[in-house]
Amino acid sequence: MAIEAWIVKSRWIDELRMLDPAHFRNFLFDFDGTLIDSAPLHAEAFYDVVREERPTLISGFSYEPLKGLMTSDAFRRLGIADEAEVRRLSAKKQTRYRNLVHRGRLSLLPGARELLREGANEGYRLFLVTSGSGPTVRTALAALNLLDVFEDVVSADDVKMGKPFPDPFLLCLQRNGLTKSESIVIEDAESGVIAARAANLSVAGVNNRGVESIVDCFFSDLTKLHATIANKNSVAL
């Protein structure tokens, strides 16, 4: 079955539409666009590399359809077929992005730090499942003082098939002994939602109304998700 079809066939769509994320124990967060405002930096890094290396592609270039993909898959989608060239361009783009992070241009999205702090304080288990490369993710986490927040980080370096395939989420579950019934994915990108569905995981969508119709519950920003969890915990007290 095609990866895009899994989301259509998923039994979770109708049954779990009104899920409350606070009832789960394990939070599997996406990174770019979910917790951090990295899209402008990724777009700039991609644009610069394409302009320098493939100027014939620049007139029709848009970062939007590349969101949520591994860097190598993004260059393949741009039509780069030679694998050695894909690796070279990917490394150049990742270096360019990390340089932008080192310049202090990366920021957390509103509510992200408070959400992570609340989750940690209340005993939720926090994981990061991202399409970013290991060095790039570590650079970003260090710049934002988040290196010790997550129990485990699954990056593009850990899997052969990244989002929209389920491999990153399945690896996170397997590596950390997590059950699907106690785990929920926090995502902003369609590719991530498709990956989570393919892994039969519940999904809370954030920040991007384009995924609102294909997730179990949706929050327009992280402050609203944080408020939901904080309210549940205060009621429990």
Salt bridges, closest charged atoms under 4 A:
GLU15 OE1 - ARG11 NH1 3.54
ASP20 OD2 - HIS23 NE2 3.26
ASP30 OD1 - LYS163 NZ 3.01
ASP32 OD1 - HIS42 NE2 2.89
GLU44 OE1 - ARG105 NH2 2.76
ASP48 OD1 - ARG51 NH2 3.28
ASP48 OD2 - ARG96 NH1 3.79
GLU52 OE1 - LYS92 NZ 3.03
GLU52 OE1 - ARG96 NH2 3.18
GLU53 OE1 - ARG88 NH2 2.66
GLU53 OE2 - LYS92 NZ 2.77
GLU64 OE1 - LYS67 NZ 3.22
ASP73 OD1 - ARG76 NH1 2.64
GLU83 OE1 - ARG76 NH2 2.79
GLU85 OE2 - ARG54 NH2 3.32
GLU85 OE2 - ARG88 NH2 2.75
GLU118 OE1 - HIS226 NE2 3.57
GLU151 OE1 - ARG125 NH2 2.82
ASP152 OD2 - ARG175 NE 2.90
ASP158 OD2 - ARG175 NH2 3.87
GLU187 OE2 - LYS163 NZ 2.71
GLU212 OE1 - ARG209 NH1 2.84
ASP216 OD1 - ARG197 NH2 3.22
ASP221 OD2 - LYS224 NZ 3.11
